[in-house]
């Protein structure tokens, strides 16, 4: 018995044919799966947009490429041997951080970029000093890598770094890459392996993006969809996990602030991916775009001045030459991607950020704390102040893969002051790592001993941070403990140090700064005189103030100050095994409070002020805009000229305010008090109620257990 096929397709009206296909898909697939399958035609758009970024030299790779100068192109083409290797690359090197063999791929990507640009503008190829030789060099170098398939000891290079660069090479080569070479290059690209790792933060984003682009080039819409979903899954707030925190700071490798290390890659990559996927079936939802925008505007933008950032936001990257260079905090490319996918209101704020980082817009002003990361920032037109503390809820900077070999005291109360972003550029190799700016300790103190009582309070314009401070040495009795309190308002940051204790015989010291020496250093004596200090080592002397590069440093109390001014020498290899051992010499400005040995609970502090000239420093020292109300083991407090009071209570207590009734607190808390309102935070995060009283006024407050500031009215 014969059968006659049913030819539905021939009787359907042509305009209804696409709808019928979707209906048929819907009989076999879920609605979401049907949408994914129907979006196959958008795959090429994803790659076209990514290629556009590559050709425009937008930073899309995990590290910046080399500048493709004609001289460099000519040298690479000339020195590539018959086997496709460069003689100056140590292919057998196994350094886990800077894997030397990876430079082969980096050079190959640059050559592929020059070739791709030349295809669009032939003159570019002529300017590069190459033609057919360039193509032969690319083919030889690519063939060599595919044949050998070098493997690093660090999984990241094998599963992320090398596949990323090969992905770029494949996309740049386009139709020129065929046959065995294409298959081999795709195999290296696919080394990303398993990409679904929920909660893996930026590592998951990297691997998922590789899978997404692989799905696009192989026309596999289901793979694109799965990978895009995996990336979107990392765009979430994950308290205590890897990734975005409730305060929009970014953690990786545990509760460790990585805003411009892993977090910098995160916001740049997911912003670009959101831009790539816009208008396709795999586009990110509005809430995902909104969260990335919040990370950029509400956190990252506050952790930079212009395009420069500080050690507290980059962790072990401080031991890389690019870490503290101007531009490492550049958010403009990220912001440009987001302006095309964000809401109109947020797009306007992003454009303002772009203008500000380009030097055209006004500087940020105000105080911002990030309680999930023990980090605080204070911005004024004249300077920006950054403070990284540590608690039992956060971790010190990591030393990993031979990087950050001396930064064991980072994240333990170190501060940085930026005016133009050059203050610390290139200094890590020559730093005295036991005297990081703001750190108190003794010789041999190797790390912080985290305490629970750490936090900040602020009203947006002004703010304060408190920390029970403890650092340890090999001899537990020789460690250093103190109460530290920083208050920022107007053009001043004041740090109070109370109950300073040390059980050892080594002198205790606090670095007021350790920055690039730029211009004369002037000091003011207690008798009112002042003088310019020559380069060299200067023993501790009582000083009223020190002026350098637009800032004044004022010792508070009886502690004298020593000065180290002039050249210091070191190597990058001393702090990062994968870097060079050529000597680096930089002039350093290092003023140090000398507390002496066996400090016995003494108290004092210092202030950092904006001061354009030494005369202004002298005037501001003589007419201080604040007064210290209390500075001991129980409480530390300041009152500013405008009536603002900021205080920390380590226990129930009272603060005397001249001309006003005493201010009391029933338990530990941080307080910022104005005439009719009080802002409160609990550094201990105990959740206990606090009763505040002043002049017949009373406020009963239960501070948030997440360390955020609570506003209360008397």
Secondary structure, DSSP 8 states (H G I E B T S, - for coil): -------HHHHS-GGGHHHHHHHHHHHHS-HHHHHHHHTGGGHHHHHHHHHHHHHTT---SSS------HHHHHHHHHHB-TTS-BTTS-TT---SSS-TTHHHHHHHHHHHHHHHHHHH-HHHHHHTT-SHHHHHHHHHHHHHHHHH----SSHHIIIIIHHHHHHHHHHHHGGG--HHHHHHHHHHHGGG-----TT-THHHHHHHHHHHHHHHHTT-HHHHHHHHHHHHHHSSB-TTSSEE-TTS-EE-SSS-B-TTTHHHHHHHHHHHHHHHHTTSTT---HHHHHHHHHIIIIIGGGG-BTTB--HHHHGGGGGSTTTTSTTTT--HHHHHHHHTTS-HHHHHHHHHHHHHHTT-S----EEEEETTTTEEEEE-SS-EEEEE---TTS------TTB-SS-TTTTSSEEEEESSS-SSTT-GGG--TTS-TT-EE-TT--EE---S-EEEEE-SS-EEEEEEEEEE-SSGGG-EEEEEEEEEETTEEEEEEEEEEE-SSS-EEEES--EE--S-EEEE-TTS-EEEE-SEEEEEE--SEEEETTEEEEEESS-EEEEEEEEEEE-GGGTBTTS--S-EEEEEEEEEEEEESS-TTEEEEEEEEE-SSHHHHHHHHHS-SEEEEEESSSEEEEEETTS-EEEEESSSEEE--TTS--EEESSSEEEEE-SSEEEEE-TT----EEEEEETTEEEEEE--TTS--EEEE-
